Amino acid sequence: MNSYNHPFPPLLDQNTRILFLGSFPSIASFEQAFYYAHPRNAFWPILEEIFDVHLETNEAKKTFCLEKGIGLWDVIGSCERSNSSDTNLKNCIPNDFEKLLEEYPNIQVLAFTGKKSHDLFMKFFKNLKIEKVLLPSTSPAHAAMKKEEKAKLYKDFLGKYLAI
């Protein structure tokens, strides 16, 4: 079991309205220094499908998110783990959401990209007054739901907050 600190800052700015939250970056995300970097994670393919765009680079993904009012971060700031599985996260210390939401008051909703991120957030911040929405995990480990089903749920969610 090794100790890890979150390797990159949140992706957001003063125009961010939706903040997607994962649990903690995968090993692939650590290696690429970006969110949802595992080649089989469906997060980026789902957004590409919903918005009919092709996002090849991290820079393109970053620009796209900021233009759309979408932010990315993770619930956990540091933890111990021996692989990328969410079931393997131990001694979790959360990121500072009180401070973040104070600094970025335009954030209207927190969207959890899986049950683990939602459960961890609720463990530490259940009393925070902000809308919270649980979406299905885009991880390849969550194979119980087809990508098309996940994409529909993400599209329905995003349609409530963005012009798509």
N, C-alpha and C positions, 0 to 999 in steps of 0.2 A: 504494500500500500504506500503510495507516494503522495506528498502534499503538493497542491497546485494552487496558484493564484490566477484569477481570470486574466487572460493574456492580451486583451484589447479593450478599448473604451466602448461605451455605448454608442450606437449610431443613431443620432438624433440632432435636431436643431429646434429653434424657437417655433417653427411651423409644424412640428410633429404633433399629430392628433391621435394616432394609433401606435401603441408600443407593444410589439410582439416580444414575448418572453419565453425563452427556453430555460432549461434547468442549468446546464453548465456546458461549455464547448466540448465537442468530441475531440478525440485525438487528431482527426483529420482537420478540424477547425483550428486547433492549435498550430498544426503544421502550415496551414495556409493563412493564418492570422485573420480569419473572417468567419462570419456566422453561417451555419448550415452548409459546411464545406464538404461533408461526406458525399462522394459521387452518387450514392443511391438515396440521399435525402431528397424528399419531394418538395421541400419548401420553395426553392427557386423555380423548378419546373411548373409548379402550381401558379405562382405569381406570373410567370411568363405566359401561361395559358390564359389566365384571367384578363391580363392587360394586353395580350397579343404583342408581346415584345420578346426580343432575344437579348439576354444579358450574359455576355461571355466573360467579362472580367469583374473582379471585385470592385474596381472603380466604377464600372457601369452599374453594378448592383447598388452601390452606395449612392450614386447620383440619382438613380431611379427612385429609391426609397425616399430620399430627402425631397425630391420633386413632388412625390405623391403624399407627403405628410406621414410616412411610415417610419417608425423607429424600431431598432433591434437592440436587445440586451438580454441578459440572463439573470435569473433570480439569485444564483449563488456567486459570491465573489471569491471564495476560496473553499477548498475541501480536500479530502483525501480520496484517492481512488486507484484502482489498478488496471482499469480499462475504460472504454467509452460508455458502458451501460449505465443508465440512470439508476438501476438497482444497486449499483456499486458505490454510489456517493456516500461518504461518511464524514462526520464532523463538519457539517456544512455551516458556513458563515455567510449570511446574505449580503447582497449589495445594499446600499443606503437608498431606499425608495422614498423615504420621507424627504430627504434632501433633493433627490432628483425631481420629484413631482413639484416641489417648491420652486426649483430653478426652471422647470419647463411646464408652466401652468396651462398650456394649450393641449396637453395630453388629456384626451377625453375617456380613453378606454385602454385597459390592459388586456391583451389577447394572449392566452397561454397556449403554446404549441405542444401541448401534451399534458397528461394528468400529473406527472411528477413535478413539473414546474409550477402548476397550479397548487398542488398539495404543499410544496415547500413554501410558496408565497403565503398561503393561508396559515401555515404554521407560525410564520414570523410577523405577518402584516394583515391579519384578517380584519382588523378594525380600520384600515385605511379607507377613507371615503372616496372611492373612485369605482367606476363600472369595471367589472371583471368578467371576461368571457373565456370559457374553456373550449378550445378547438382540438380536433384530433391531431395526434402526433404525426409529423411528417417524416419521422425517422424510419429507416428501413426495418427496424425492429418491430414496428407497429404494422404488421402485415394483415391484421384482421379486417382492415377496411381498404378497399381499392382506392387507388390514386384519384380516380374520377369522382368517387363519393367524397373524398376529402376536398377536392377542388370545388365541388358544389357548395359545401359548407363554408369554405373560405370565401368564395365569391359572394354568397348570401351575407356573410358577416361584413365584408369590405363594402358591399353595396349600401349598407346602412350609414357609413361614415364618409365614403368617397364617391365622387362621380365616376362610375365605371360603366 
